[in-house]
Amino acid sequence: MAASLGPKPLVAVGQVTSTPDKEQNFSGCEALVRAAARRGACLVFLPEGFDYIGRDSAQTLSLAESLDGDLMARYSKLARDCGVWLSLGGFHERRADWPSTQRIYNCHVLLDPTGRLAAAYRKTHLCDVELEGRVTMKESSFTNPGTEIVPPISTPAGMLGLSICYDLRFPEISLALRHAGAEILTYPSAFTFPTGSAHWEVLLRARAIETQCYVVAAAQAGRNHESRVSYGHTLVVDPWGAVVAQCSEGPGLCYAEIDLEYLRRVRREIPVQSHRRADLYGTVGLQAALSVP
Ligand SMILES: O=C(O)CNC(=O)[C@H](CS)NC(=O)CCC(=O)C(=O)O
């Protein structure tokens, strides 16, 4: 097939340590995107909270912008300057309901190389979790849940399905995206240390094996502020479940080639999609609120 003749598309995955300082965060992310573009990546991924990680929910709310604000304008120009697609996972977004709800959305923004908004997915599973004496997260106290799954978007690397962080724990959304044609699933994240060390890689590899998709997971890493440390371990998994790229500690990039011929072979060899027993447990994901191409 023609697709196998050309060079395989290269994607870059960024790991950052966002702080409450938006200016400093933008400079760091900009440097990563420019470096990735110089290496020839067509699509660059940044993690949840790439814009900032606030010290508390009051600060998180006060720093939020809308999609037509200054920060997105700068990222749009960056995408255009570099000629790359940008997956910006977890932008703290103020929408029209801000005055009435005083809550934001956790928005995964996809920009195309002209800087246009190709898609926006708003996190549907909010992270309300309490590990006694270790971690307390109550995302729903400052965030409104998204109301829809976004159909996969065609990019030069493949059909890209958007999720965010805690969504990773729900195989239903990954199956829904797979049914809708996804070839790459992406989970920009800011995992905690205790949950990350126990669950992160296992969940990402499971999602890749179950869906036979590439899984790309850009992560926050290290100390975001006085009272918060993120797990890191940015990685890429192939459709067989192998970790094919990984970041080490601290800010940086890792790269992976996306081989859709290989993906098709894995799907041919183990055709799980056609072995499902919908008669026994329903068709998880098939009735999902998105259009199947
Ligand atoms: O709040 C922000 O500014 C950015 N968003 C986050 O950090 C979110 C919500 S608190 N974190 C997670 O979902 C962690 C999930 C996790 O660690 C797990 O599922 O184990």
The ligand as a Gaussian input file, in Angstrom:
#p B3LYP/6-31G(d) Opt

LIG

0 1
 O       -6.131000      20.638000      38.150000
 C       -5.334000      20.979000      37.274000
 O       -4.841000      22.115000      37.200000
 C       -4.935000      19.950000      36.267000
 N       -5.716000      18.760000      36.440000
 C       -5.348000      17.725000      37.208000
 O       -4.289000      17.736000      37.802000
 C       -6.278000      16.529000      37.284000
 C       -7.499000      16.865000      38.100000
 S       -7.169000      17.296000      39.792000
 N       -5.556000      15.410000      37.801000
 C       -5.940000      14.148000      37.588000
 O       -6.930000      13.870000      36.907000
 C       -5.049000      13.083000      38.224000
 C       -5.514000      11.678000      37.969000
 C       -4.736000      10.688000      38.751000
 O       -3.718000      10.950000      39.330000
 C       -5.237000       9.299000      38.774000
 O       -6.226000       8.963000      38.078000
 O       -4.639000       8.504000      39.522000

